[in-house]
Amino acid sequence: RVDRYISYYFTGAYTFQGRYTLSISARKDESNLFGVRTNRKGLPLLSLGASWDIGSENFYTWHWLPRLRLRATHGYNGNVNRSITAYTTASPSSFNSYGALTNEIINPLNPDLRWEKIQISNFGLDFSVAKDIIEASIEYYIKKGTDLIGRKTINATTGNTQMFANTAEMQGSGIDISVTTRNVNRRLKWETTLLFNKSTDKVTGYEIRMNSIGSYYSPIQFNPLEDHPLYSVYSLRWGGLDPLSGDPLGYLNDTLSKNYTAIINSRSSDDLIYNGPANPIWFGSLRNTFSWKQFTFSFNITWKAGHYFRRSSIEYNGLVVAGTTGHPDFEQRWQKPGDEQFTNIPSFLYSTSTNRDVFFKYSEVLVEKADHIRLQDIQLSYDLTRNQMKRLPMQLIRFYFYANNLGILWKATGKDIDPDYVSSIPNPRTFSAGIKLEF
């Protein structure tokens, strides 16, 4: 099929008395993905905005805060999931006993399929202190997603048990803060820029709930749970190590158990632990810039917090049966009674148990906090201008040096793991130097 999108839009803004501004944006988007019913093809969208420059009012007398402005916007966005269409979709499967090619239905006909809608409300405050020593912007936003594409249970006599439809809902909120301070403004200049962000979200509606909790702690499958973030870390309850054998202990119906098959296939949410979001809730960066004569030096420190990750560990079945590479945790394994006081790594069994490994792999004992602070980059430059050298054939020559991804300054986990690259090779440190010319 050929996907086609058409948009009609109108935008306008009106400012009066020099301090009040109203804006409007109206559009209609259409897509042939929703072509089964004509009234589903298009989605009208409207956004309104307003701002008030309080600092320009006659009654405003705070001279130490010359710029103060309030603003707000409210509107809707539309979204298309290109992998889903209102028409029946199928893919070639295999040949039947008569030699005829069969097709597997991916998603049945859905004439009610429509656009996903995102409602966004934003409230902002901008201000600056006298002589622009401090400039700041604060924004608070609320998002609500409706008619989101999710899985839906359907009558099995149709040949499918589930289909994708407009069944899911989400909501979220956050705050963005930007502050620039000019700490020193003499021959030596020192400027600081602070960025701070907090963002949370949760699924408020999702029809499908898995029969087994294993569908939630496995990272391979995407299965949201209501009242939790869209991307979350779940795990199995950990009961420590058996002091006599070093076997990992879990919980089955609130009782300590080594019945690993029953634990990992449990249907009780009481046997599942919600550890927290997989994406950062808090993010910040702090850049300091120093200037003296033609030299400029800056460094940037970033911070992420409020999220979790699952670290890897030893898998005995893979080590013995498949002959895969081991893991440093092997040295920390339980070997004799009493070791359970100092380690959480199960004992080594030559006659391995796959489900024993699976339970340990997805247990809460391997979940770590991902909070960390990183020295992101440093920059150093030296400028020569025509004002300084009259015979210079160009307006500016800049010599610069840049280094990126310099390393972690602090992290919540005590393991030798970069929380940003848990399952991949970390980005290398990069260094570059060059000359920039402006004519």
MARKOL-498238 format. One line per 4 residues: number of its first residue (from 1); their letters; for each residue x, y negated, z negated of C-alpha. Coordinates in nm, 2 decimals, always signed. Layout:
NUM) A) X,Y,Z | ...
END
This chain:
1) RVDR) +0.00,+0.00,+0.00 | +0.10,-0.36,+0.04 | +0.07,-0.59,-0.26 | -0.05,-0.94,-0.18
5) YISY) -0.09,-1.23,-0.41 | -0.25,-1.57,-0.35 | -0.25,-1.87,-0.59 | -0.45,-2.19,-0.58
9) YFTG) -0.34,-2.45,-0.84 | -0.38,-2.81,-0.95 | -0.18,-3.00,-1.21 | -0.21,-3.36,-1.33
13) AYTF) -0.10,-3.58,-1.62 | -0.22,-3.92,-1.74 | -0.04,-4.15,-1.98 | -0.21,-4.45,-2.13
17) QGRY) -0.10,-4.73,-2.37 | +0.25,-4.59,-2.33 | +0.21,-4.34,-2.62 | -0.07,-4.10,-2.53
21) TLSI) -0.04,-3.84,-2.27 | -0.30,-3.58,-2.14 | -0.22,-3.31,-1.90 | -0.42,-3.04,-1.72
25) SARK) -0.33,-2.74,-1.51 | -0.58,-2.53,-1.33 | -0.51,-2.24,-1.10 | -0.66,-1.92,-0.96
29) DESN) -0.45,-1.62,-0.88 | -0.57,-1.33,-0.66 | -0.43,-0.99,-0.59 | -0.54,-0.71,-0.37
33) LFGV) -0.45,-0.46,-0.65 | -0.80,-0.54,-0.78 | -0.98,-0.51,-0.45 | -1.25,-0.25,-0.54
37) RTNR) -1.47,-0.53,-0.68 | -1.44,-0.87,-0.53 | -1.50,-1.05,-0.85 | -1.20,-0.87,-1.01
41) KGLP) -0.95,-0.99,-0.75 | -0.91,-1.34,-0.88 | -0.85,-1.49,-1.23 | -0.91,-1.86,-1.30
45) LLSL) -0.66,-2.00,-1.55 | -0.68,-2.34,-1.73 | -0.42,-2.51,-1.95 | -0.46,-2.84,-2.14
49) GASW) -0.19,-3.04,-2.32 | -0.17,-3.36,-2.52 | +0.11,-3.57,-2.69 | +0.11,-3.86,-2.92
53) DIGS) +0.42,-4.09,-2.96 | +0.36,-4.19,-3.32 | +0.69,-4.39,-3.33 | +0.54,-4.64,-3.08
57) ENFY) +0.23,-4.72,-3.29 | +0.21,-5.07,-3.44 | +0.14,-4.93,-3.79 | +0.46,-4.71,-3.78
61) TWHW) +0.73,-4.87,-4.00 | +0.98,-4.58,-4.07 | +1.28,-4.75,-3.90 | +1.51,-4.47,-4.02
65) LPRL) +1.30,-4.23,-3.81 | +1.25,-4.42,-3.48 | +1.13,-4.13,-3.27 | +0.84,-3.92,-3.38
69) RLRA) +0.61,-3.74,-3.14 | +0.34,-3.47,-3.18 | +0.24,-3.25,-2.89 | +0.01,-2.95,-2.84
73) THGY) -0.09,-2.72,-2.55 | -0.34,-2.45,-2.51 | -0.41,-2.23,-2.21 | -0.40,-1.89,-2.04
77) NGNV) -0.16,-1.70,-1.82 | -0.24,-1.40,-1.60 | -0.02,-1.09,-1.55 | -0.03,-0.81,-1.30
81) NRSI) +0.10,-0.46,-1.36 | +0.23,-0.36,-1.02 | +0.25,+0.01,-1.11 | -0.13,+0.03,-1.15
85) TAYT) -0.41,-0.03,-0.89 | -0.79,-0.01,-0.89 | -0.77,+0.26,-0.62 | -0.70,+0.63,-0.67
89) TASP) -0.33,+0.69,-0.66 | -0.17,+1.03,-0.61 | +0.17,+1.18,-0.52 | +0.26,+1.49,-0.32
93) SSFN) +0.30,+1.78,-0.56 | +0.35,+2.13,-0.41 | +0.21,+2.38,-0.16 | -0.08,+2.60,-0.26
97) SYGA) -0.12,+2.97,-0.18 | -0.27,+2.88,+0.16 | +0.04,+2.67,+0.25 | -0.14,+2.34,+0.22
101) LTNE) +0.03,+2.05,+0.06 | -0.14,+1.94,-0.27 | -0.14,+1.60,-0.44 | -0.14,+1.52,-0.81
105) IINP) -0.36,+1.23,-0.92 | -0.16,+0.97,-1.10 | -0.45,+0.75,-1.18 | -0.82,+0.79,-1.08
109) LNPD) -1.04,+0.52,-0.92 | -1.10,+0.23,-1.16 | -1.32,-0.04,-1.01 | -1.32,-0.23,-1.35
113) LRWE) -0.94,-0.29,-1.34 | -0.87,-0.66,-1.39 | -0.59,-0.90,-1.47 | -0.41,-0.90,-1.80
117) KIQI) -0.47,-1.23,-1.99 | -0.23,-1.41,-2.23 | -0.37,-1.69,-2.44 | -0.10,-1.93,-2.57
121) SNFG) -0.13,-2.21,-2.81 | +0.17,-2.43,-2.88 | +0.22,-2.71,-3.14 | +0.54,-2.92,-3.14
125) LDFS) +0.71,-3.20,-3.33 | +1.00,-3.40,-3.20 | +1.19,-3.66,-3.40 | +1.53,-3.83,-3.44
129) VAKD) +1.70,-4.02,-3.72 | +1.84,-4.37,-3.66 | +2.13,-4.40,-3.41 | +2.05,-4.04,-3.31
133) IIEA) +2.26,-3.90,-3.59 | +2.00,-3.61,-3.60 | +1.77,-3.50,-3.32 | +1.53,-3.22,-3.38
137) SIEY) +1.25,-3.03,-3.22 | +1.01,-2.79,-3.40 | +0.76,-2.57,-3.22 | +0.51,-2.32,-3.34
141) YIKK) +0.32,-2.09,-3.10 | +0.05,-1.83,-3.11 | +0.00,-1.57,-2.84 | -0.28,-1.33,-2.79
145) GTDL) -0.29,-1.07,-2.51 | -0.63,-0.92,-2.40 | -0.72,-0.68,-2.12 | -0.37,-0.54,-2.14
149) IGRK) -0.30,-0.22,-1.95 | -0.30,+0.09,-2.18 | -0.40,+0.45,-2.17 | -0.76,+0.55,-2.21
153) TINA) -0.92,+0.89,-2.27 | -1.16,+1.01,-1.99 | -1.38,+1.31,-1.93 | -1.15,+1.61,-1.85
157) TTGN) -1.39,+1.74,-1.59 | -1.26,+1.46,-1.36 | -0.93,+1.64,-1.34 | -0.75,+1.40,-1.57
161) TQMF) -0.76,+1.36,-1.94 | -0.63,+1.00,-1.95 | -0.61,+0.70,-1.72 | -0.45,+0.35,-1.73
165) ANTA) -0.71,+0.07,-1.79 | -0.76,-0.26,-1.96 | -0.78,-0.12,-2.31 | -0.49,-0.27,-2.51
169) EMQG) -0.46,-0.59,-2.71 | -0.17,-0.77,-2.88 | -0.10,-1.08,-3.08 | +0.21,-1.26,-3.19
173) SGID) +0.35,-1.59,-3.33 | +0.67,-1.76,-3.37 | +0.86,-2.08,-3.45 | +1.15,-2.24,-3.25
177) ISVT) +1.37,-2.50,-3.41 | +1.64,-2.70,-3.24 | +1.86,-2.94,-3.43 | +2.15,-3.15,-3.30
181) TRNV) +2.37,-3.35,-3.55 | +2.64,-3.59,-3.47 | +2.86,-3.55,-3.77 | +3.16,-3.77,-3.67
185) NRRL) +3.14,-4.03,-3.39 | +3.48,-4.20,-3.39 | +3.80,-4.12,-3.19 | +3.73,-3.77,-3.31
189) KWET) +3.38,-3.66,-3.23 | +3.21,-3.36,-3.39 | +2.86,-3.24,-3.28 | +2.67,-2.95,-3.41
193) TLLF) +2.37,-2.77,-3.23 | +2.16,-2.53,-3.43 | +1.90,-2.31,-3.27 | +1.67,-2.10,-3.48
197) NKST) +1.39,-1.87,-3.38 | +1.14,-1.64,-3.55 | +0.91,-1.42,-3.34 | +0.67,-1.15,-3.45
201) DKVT) +0.42,-0.94,-3.27 | +0.18,-0.65,-3.33 | -0.05,-0.42,-3.14 | -0.41,-0.50,-3.24
205) GYEI) -0.58,-0.25,-3.00 | -0.46,+0.07,-2.84 | -0.71,+0.35,-2.78 | -0.47,+0.65,-2.75
209) RMNS) -0.32,+0.81,-3.07 | -0.09,+1.10,-3.03 | -0.18,+1.44,-3.17 | +0.17,+1.49,-3.31
213) IGSY) +0.39,+1.23,-3.49 | +0.68,+1.35,-3.28 | +0.54,+1.13,-3.00 | +0.63,+0.82,-3.21
217) YSPI) +0.98,+0.89,-3.34 | +1.11,+1.01,-3.01 | +1.26,+0.72,-2.82 | +1.19,+0.88,-2.48
221) QFNP) +0.81,+0.82,-2.51 | +0.63,+0.48,-2.54 | +0.34,+0.51,-2.78 | +0.24,+0.19,-2.96
225) LEDH) +0.07,+0.21,-3.30 | -0.19,-0.05,-3.41 | -0.08,-0.31,-3.66 | +0.29,-0.25,-3.57
229) PLYS) +0.52,-0.42,-3.33 | +0.51,-0.30,-2.97 | +0.87,-0.18,-3.00 | +0.92,-0.01,-3.33
233) VYSL) +1.15,+0.24,-3.50 | +0.97,+0.54,-3.67 | +1.13,+0.83,-3.84 | +1.06,+1.14,-4.05
237) RWGG) +1.06,+1.12,-4.43 | +1.39,+1.23,-4.58 | +1.41,+1.45,-4.90 | +1.79,+1.48,-4.93
241) LDPL) +2.00,+1.80,-4.89 | +1.93,+2.13,-5.05 | +2.19,+2.15,-5.34 | +2.23,+2.53,-5.28
245) SGDP) +2.26,+2.55,-4.90 | +2.31,+2.19,-4.77 | +2.00,+2.22,-4.55 | +1.82,+1.89,-4.48
249) LGYL) +1.49,+1.86,-4.67 | +1.18,+1.68,-4.54 | +0.82,+1.63,-4.64 | +0.51,+1.82,-4.53
253) NDTL) +0.19,+1.70,-4.68 | +0.39,+1.51,-4.94 | +0.57,+1.83,-5.05 | +0.94,+1.90,-5.00
257) SKNY) +0.99,+2.15,-4.72 | +1.24,+2.31,-4.48 | +0.97,+2.42,-4.24 | +1.12,+2.20,-3.96
261) TAII) +0.88,+2.32,-3.69 | +0.58,+2.22,-3.89 | +0.73,+1.89,-4.00 | +0.82,+1.77,-3.65
265) NSRS) +0.48,+1.88,-3.51 | +0.28,+1.73,-3.81 | -0.03,+1.53,-3.73 | -0.03,+1.35,-4.06
269) SDDL) +0.09,+0.99,-4.05 | +0.19,+1.03,-4.41 | +0.49,+1.23,-4.28 | +0.60,+0.94,-4.06
273) IYNG) +0.80,+0.64,-4.18 | +0.77,+0.30,-4.01 | +1.12,+0.15,-4.05 | +1.06,-0.18,-3.88
277) PANP) +1.09,-0.36,-3.54 | +1.33,-0.24,-3.28 | +1.38,-0.60,-3.16 | +1.51,-0.89,-3.37
281) IWFG) +1.26,-1.10,-3.56 | +1.51,-1.37,-3.64 | +1.76,-1.52,-3.40 | +1.99,-1.82,-3.44
285) SLRN) +2.30,-1.98,-3.29 | +2.53,-2.25,-3.42 | +2.76,-2.43,-3.18 | +3.02,-2.68,-3.30
289) TFSW) +3.18,-2.91,-3.04 | +3.49,-3.12,-3.12 | +3.62,-3.39,-2.88 | +3.94,-3.59,-2.90
293) KQFT) +4.07,-3.80,-2.62 | +4.05,-3.57,-2.31 | +4.03,-3.25,-2.51 | +3.71,-3.07,-2.59
297) FSFN) +3.68,-2.76,-2.80 | +3.37,-2.56,-2.90 | +3.27,-2.23,-3.05 | +2.94,-2.06,-3.08
301) ITWK) +2.82,-1.82,-3.36 | +2.50,-1.62,-3.31 | +2.29,-1.43,-3.56 | +2.02,-1.16,-3.52
305) AGHY) +1.82,-1.01,-3.81 | +1.50,-0.82,-3.91 | +1.53,-0.52,-3.68 | +1.65,-0.16,-3.70
309) FRRS) +1.82,+0.11,-3.49 | +1.87,+0.48,-3.51 | +2.24,+0.59,-3.50 | +2.37,+0.92,-3.36
313) SIEY) +2.51,+1.20,-3.57 | +2.62,+1.56,-3.55 | +2.40,+1.81,-3.36 | +2.52,+2.16,-3.44
317) NGLV) +2.31,+2.33,-3.18 | +2.47,+2.13,-2.90 | +2.81,+2.18,-3.05 | +2.78,+2.56,-3.07
321) VAGT) +2.55,+2.66,-2.79 | +2.60,+2.39,-2.53 | +2.96,+2.32,-2.61 | +2.90,+1.94,-2.62
325) TGHP) +3.13,+1.69,-2.79 | +3.11,+1.68,-3.16 | +3.07,+1.38,-3.39 | +3.29,+1.22,-3.66
329) DFEQ) +3.01,+1.29,-3.91 | +3.12,+1.66,-3.89 | +3.40,+1.57,-4.14 | +3.13,+1.44,-4.39
333) RWQK) +2.92,+1.75,-4.38 | +2.80,+1.93,-4.69 | +3.03,+2.22,-4.77 | +2.97,+2.31,-5.14
337) PGDE) +2.72,+2.25,-5.42 | +2.76,+1.89,-5.54 | +2.84,+1.75,-5.20 | +2.48,+1.64,-5.17
341) QFTN) +2.57,+1.36,-5.42 | +2.80,+1.20,-5.17 | +2.68,+1.29,-4.82 | +2.37,+1.31,-4.61
345) IPSF) +2.52,+1.53,-4.34 | +2.38,+1.88,-4.34 | +2.59,+2.19,-4.38 | +2.72,+2.36,-4.06
349) LYST) +2.54,+2.68,-3.96 | +2.69,+2.89,-3.68 | +2.35,+3.05,-3.62 | +2.21,+2.71,-3.53
353) STNR) +1.85,+2.59,-3.55 | +1.73,+2.35,-3.29 | +1.44,+2.22,-3.50 | +1.67,+2.17,-3.80
357) DVFF) +1.88,+1.94,-3.58 | +1.58,+1.76,-3.44 | +1.45,+1.69,-3.79 | +1.78,+1.55,-3.90
361) KYSE) +1.82,+1.35,-3.58 | +1.49,+1.17,-3.63 | +1.50,+1.14,-4.01 | +1.50,+0.81,-4.19
365) VLVE) +1.85,+0.87,-4.32 | +2.00,+0.79,-3.98 | +1.81,+0.46,-3.94 | +2.02,+0.15,-4.00
369) KADH) +1.96,-0.23,-4.03 | +2.07,-0.41,-3.72 | +2.13,-0.75,-3.88 | +2.46,-0.91,-3.77
373) IRLQ) +2.66,-1.23,-3.71 | +2.87,-1.26,-3.39 | +3.14,-1.49,-3.27 | +2.99,-1.53,-2.92
377) DIQL) +3.23,-1.76,-2.74 | +3.49,-2.03,-2.76 | +3.57,-2.30,-2.50 | +3.86,-2.54,-2.45
381) SYDL) +3.90,-2.80,-2.18 | +4.11,-3.09,-2.08 | +3.99,-3.37,-1.85 | +4.17,-3.60,-1.61
385) TRNQ) +3.97,-3.88,-1.45 | +4.03,-4.14,-1.19 | +3.98,-4.41,-1.46 | +4.29,-4.27,-1.63
389) MKRL) +4.49,-4.20,-1.32 | +4.42,-4.44,-1.04 | +4.59,-4.23,-0.77 | +4.39,-3.92,-0.86
393) PMQL) +4.23,-3.81,-0.52 | +3.91,-3.69,-0.70 | +3.68,-3.82,-0.97 | +3.76,-3.54,-1.22
397) IRFY) +4.00,-3.25,-1.28 | +3.91,-3.02,-1.56 | +4.13,-2.75,-1.69 | +3.94,-2.50,-1.90
401) FYAN) +3.97,-2.17,-2.10 | +3.67,-1.96,-2.20 | +3.65,-1.65,-2.41 | +3.33,-1.45,-2.46
405) NLGI) +3.20,-1.17,-2.68 | +3.48,-1.20,-2.93 | +3.34,-0.97,-3.19 | +3.12,-0.92,-3.50
409) LWKA) +3.19,-1.13,-3.80 | +2.95,-0.95,-4.03 | +2.69,-0.67,-4.00 | +2.44,-0.50,-4.24
413) TGKD) +2.54,-0.15,-4.15 | +2.86,-0.01,-4.28 | +2.90,+0.21,-3.97 | +3.15,+0.14,-3.69
417) IDPD) +2.86,+0.06,-3.45 | +2.78,-0.26,-3.26 | +2.40,-0.30,-3.32 | +2.35,-0.46,-2.98
421) YVSS) +2.50,-0.15,-2.80 | +2.38,+0.15,-3.00 | +2.34,+0.38,-2.70 | +2.57,+0.22,-2.45
425) IPNP) +2.93,+0.10,-2.42 | +2.97,-0.25,-2.57 | +3.04,-0.54,-2.34 | +3.41,-0.60,-2.33
429) RTFS) +3.57,-0.92,-2.44 | +3.62,-1.15,-2.14 | +3.88,-1.43,-2.10 | +3.89,-1.68,-1.81
433) AGIK) +4.08,-1.99,-1.72 | +4.04,-2.22,-1.43 | +4.03,-2.57,-1.28 | +3.72,-2.76,-1.19
437) LEF) +3.73,-3.04,-0.93 | +3.46,-3.32,-0.89 | +3.49,-3.55,-0.59
END
